[in-house]
Amino acid sequence: MAKLFYVADVHGSEVCFRKFLNALKIYQVDAGILMGDLSGKMINPIVKQPNGTYLCTYLGENRTAASERELEELKKVIASSGNYYFLTDPDEMEELKAEGKTIEGRIDERAAKISLSAGRIDDLFRKLVVERFQSWMELADERLKGSGIDVYMAAGNDDLMEVDPVIDSSSLIVNADLKKVMVKDHEMITLSWSNPTPWDTEREYPEETLEAKIDELAGQIDNMETAIFNLHVPPYDTQIDQAPKLSDKLVPSTDETIPAGSKAVLDAVNRYQPMLGLHGHIHESRGIQKIGRTLCINPGSEYSEGILRGVIVILKKNKIKDYMFVSG
């Protein structure tokens, strides 16, 4: 048997990543799989004032840190939610704002159709993303050494291309993206890219290109009966791809959902019928979907609350013996 722990969409949350590493040993799994999106989405500037205090706007509230201890607590809160903190001063803040972009978040910029092309804010965002990934790889190598647990990671559509070489730098974590790897006795193919989204993210393909990429990966599998499809985007119009409907201004609805998965993924699962499909991408659609003999799972995500959502899957030869959703 093989016992797997699957997590998706931690979006930069420091606490969720640490919980993932801890959970591998707590649940006594054989392998852990952490699938994109792995990067955070927003920067929270912490501005040092002339009187020595620090001011920050976090979740729409003004926060003040009057001591080094309070500053470290503020940094921890920001990082736990998946955001990036940035220490600066009023003069530098004015210089950054002069670019005409929104320093707080890339999502705000996309919604407002503001270009994310070259500039200090974009450079800063990329630097902070890479730095957190580097710290994660160092932490993982330290925590996992001698554990005997196999760990696989891959980016998602929201992740910068710069994160791939950082994952590759780990001595213990395998970057599974765009290849076939062996998870114990099971062949697993992984694809980080998604079908087009309203956010125009880093890794998006038209459905026909997505289909060709999946076919190329599936062609490497020798035994489809025991295979795992680790595809970031879920199959279209299922129980695990229902997302809040967006307005013209990209504001999510509170009471109406629409399918946001991929038709190429649905078609691939129907045609190839692997044993297990692992998906993420749609945070609100935690659940399962049986497509023929294939069990497709989306563990959902509550990264912004510091809650790690995942699923434990037990595989026995050519069947799924059991699975259990977990959170904490």
Residue pairs with C-beta under 8 A, 6 or more apart in sequence:
1 314
1 315
1 316
1 321
2 30
2 31
2 183
2 184
2 185
2 186
2 314
2 315
3 27
3 28
3 29
3 30
3 31
3 312
3 313
3 314
3 315
4 29
4 30
4 31
4 32
4 33
4 183
4 312
4 313
4 314
4 315
5 20
5 23
5 24
5 27
5 29
5 31
5 32
5 33
5 310
5 311
5 312
5 313
6 32
6 33
6 35
6 278
6 297
6 299
6 310
6 311
6 312
6 313
7 16
7 20
7 32
7 33
7 34
7 35
7 299
7 308
7 309
7 310
8 34
8 35
8 36
8 37
8 156
8 232
8 278
8 279
8 280
8 281
8 298
8 299
8 301
9 35
9 36
9 37
9 156
9 280
9 281
9 283
9 301
9 303
10 16
10 17
10 20
10 34
10 37
10 38
10 82
10 301
10 303
10 308
11 37
11 38
11 39
11 40
11 41
11 82
11 158
11 301
11 303
11 304
12 38
12 39
12 40
12 41
12 79
12 82
12 83
12 84
12 129
12 132
12 303
13 40
13 79
13 80
13 81
13 82
13 303
13 304
13 306
14 76
14 79
14 80
14 82
14 132
15 79
15 80
15 306
15 308
16 82
16 303
16 306
16 307
16 308
17 34
17 136
17 139
18 139
19 308
19 328
20 32
20 34
20 308
20 310
21 139
21 140
21 143
21 144
22 143
23 32
23 308
23 310
23 326
24 32
24 144
24 147
24 149
24 151
25 147
25 149
27 312
27 326
29 149
29 312
30 149
30 150
30 184
31 149
31 150
31 151
31 152
31 183
31 184
32 149
32 150
32 151
32 152
33 151
33 152
33 153
33 176
33 183
33 188
33 230
33 278
34 151
34 152
34 153
34 154
35 153
35 154
35 156
35 190
35 192
35 230
35 232
35 278
35 280
36 154
36 155
36 156
36 157
36 158
36 159
36 192
36 232
36 280
37 155
37 156
37 157
37 158
37 159
37 232
37 280
37 281
38 133
38 153
38 155
38 156
38 159
38 163
39 129
39 132
39 133
39 155
39 158
39 159
39 160
39 163
40 82
40 83
40 84
40 128
40 129
40 132
41 82
41 83
41 105
41 106
41 107
41 158
42 82
42 83
42 84
42 104
42 105
42 106
42 107
43 83
43 84
43 85
43 86
43 103
43 104
43 105
43 121
43 124
43 125
43 128
44 56
44 57
44 58
44 78
44 83
44 84
44 85
44 86
44 104
45 56
45 57
45 85
45 86
45 88
45 93
45 96
45 103
45 104
46 54
46 55
46 56
46 65
46 71
46 74
46 75
46 85
46 86
46 87
46 88
47 54
47 55
47 56
47 88
47 89
47 90
47 93
48 54
48 87
48 88
48 89
49 55
49 90
53 64
53 65
53 66
54 64
54 65
54 66
54 70
54 71
54 74
54 87
55 62
55 63
55 64
56 62
56 63
56 64
56 65
56 74
56 78
56 85
57 63
57 104
58 74
58 77
58 78
58 83
59 81
63 74
64 70
65 71
65 73
65 74
74 85
75 85
78 84
78 85
79 85
79 132
80 306
81 303
81 304
81 305
81 306
82 303
82 304
84 125
84 128
84 129
84 132
86 124
86 128
88 96
93 103
95 120
96 103
96 120
96 121
96 124
97 103
99 119
99 120
99 121
100 114
101 109
101 114
101 115
101 116
101 119
101 121
101 122
102 108
102 109
102 112
102 114
103 121
103 124
106 116
106 125
107 199
109 115
109 116
110 116
110 199
110 200
110 250
111 249
111 250
116 122
126 160
126 162
129 160
129 162
129 163
130 160
130 162
130 163
130 166
133 163
133 166
133 167
134 166
134 169
137 166
137 167
137 169
137 170
137 173
140 151
140 170
140 172
140 173
141 170
141 171
141 172
141 173
144 151
144 172
144 173
145 172
150 174
150 183
150 184
151 172
151 173
151 174
152 173
152 174
152 175
152 176
152 181
152 183
152 188
152 190
152 230
153 167
153 170
153 173
153 174
153 175
153 176
154 167
154 175
154 176
154 177
154 190
154 192
154 230
154 232
155 163
155 164
155 167
155 177
155 192
155 203
156 192
156 194
156 203
156 232
156 280
156 281
157 192
157 193
157 194
157 197
157 201
157 202
157 203
157 204
157 232
157 233
157 281
158 199
158 201
158 202
158 203
159 192
159 202
159 203
160 202
161 202
161 203
164 175
164 177
167 173
167 175
168 175
174 181
176 188
176 190
176 230
177 190
177 191
177 192
178 190
178 191
178 192
178 213
178 217
179 189
179 190
179 217
179 220
180 187
180 188
180 189
180 217
180 220
180 221
181 187
181 188
181 190
182 188
183 228
184 315
185 226
185 317
186 226
186 227
186 228
186 275
186 276
186 315
187 220
187 221
187 222
187 223
187 226
187 227
187 228
188 227
188 228
188 229
188 230
189 214
189 217
189 218
189 220
189 221
189 227
189 228
189 229
189 230
189 231
190 217
190 230
190 231
191 210
191 213
191 214
191 217
191 230
191 231
191 232
192 203
192 232
193 203
193 204
193 205
193 210
193 213
193 232
193 233
194 201
194 203
194 204
194 205
194 210
194 232
194 233
194 262
194 281
195 204
195 205
195 206
195 207
195 210
195 233
195 261
195 262
195 263
195 264
196 204
196 205
196 206
197 204
197 260
198 246
198 250
199 250
205 213
207 262
207 263
207 264
208 264
210 233
210 262
210 264
210 265
211 264
211 267
211 268
214 229
214 231
214 264
214 265
214 268
215 268
218 224
218 229
218 268
218 272
221 227
221 272
221 274
224 272
224 273
224 274
225 275
225 318
226 275
226 315
226 317
226 318
227 272
227 274
227 275
227 276
228 274
228 275
228 276
228 277
228 278
229 268
229 269
229 272
229 274
229 276
229 277
229 278
229 294
230 278
231 262
231 265
231 268
231 277
231 278
231 279
232 279
232 280
232 281
233 241
233 261
233 262
233 265
233 279
233 281
234 240
234 241
234 261
234 262
234 265
234 277
234 279
234 280
234 281
234 282
234 285
234 289
234 296
234 298
235 241
235 261
235 262
235 265
235 266
235 269
235 277
235 279
235 289
235 291
235 296
236 259
236 261
236 262
236 263
236 265
236 266
237 259
237 261
237 266
238 259
238 261
238 266
238 289
238 291
238 296
239 285
239 287
239 288
239 289
240 261
240 279
240 282
240 285
240 286
240 287
240 288
240 289
240 296
240 297
240 298
241 259
241 260
241 261
241 279
241 281
241 282
241 285
241 298
242 257
242 258
242 259
242 260
242 282
242 284
242 285
243 252
243 257
243 258
243 259
243 260
243 282
243 284
243 285
244 252
244 253
244 254
244 256
244 257
244 284
245 252
245 253
245 256
245 257
245 258
246 252
246 253
247 253
257 284
260 281
260 282
261 279
261 281
261 282
265 279
266 291
269 277
269 291
269 292
269 294
269 296
270 291
270 292
273 291
273 292
273 293
273 294
274 294
275 293
275 294
275 295
275 315
275 318
275 319
275 320
276 294
276 295
276 296
276 297
276 313
276 315
276 320
277 291
277 294
277 295
277 296
277 297
278 296
278 297
279 296
279 297
279 298
280 298
280 299
280 301
281 298
282 298
283 300
283 301
283 302
283 303
284 300
285 298
285 300
286 298
286 299
286 300
286 309
286 325
287 297
287 298
287 300
288 295
288 296
288 297
288 298
288 323
289 295
289 296
290 296
295 320
295 323
297 311
297 313
297 323
299 309
299 310
299 311
299 325
300 309
301 309
302 309
302 327
307 327
307 328
308 327
308 328
309 325
309 326
309 327
310 325
310 326
310 327
311 323
311 324
311 325
311 326
312 323
312 324
312 326
313 320
313 322
313 323
314 320
314 321
314 322
314 323
315 321
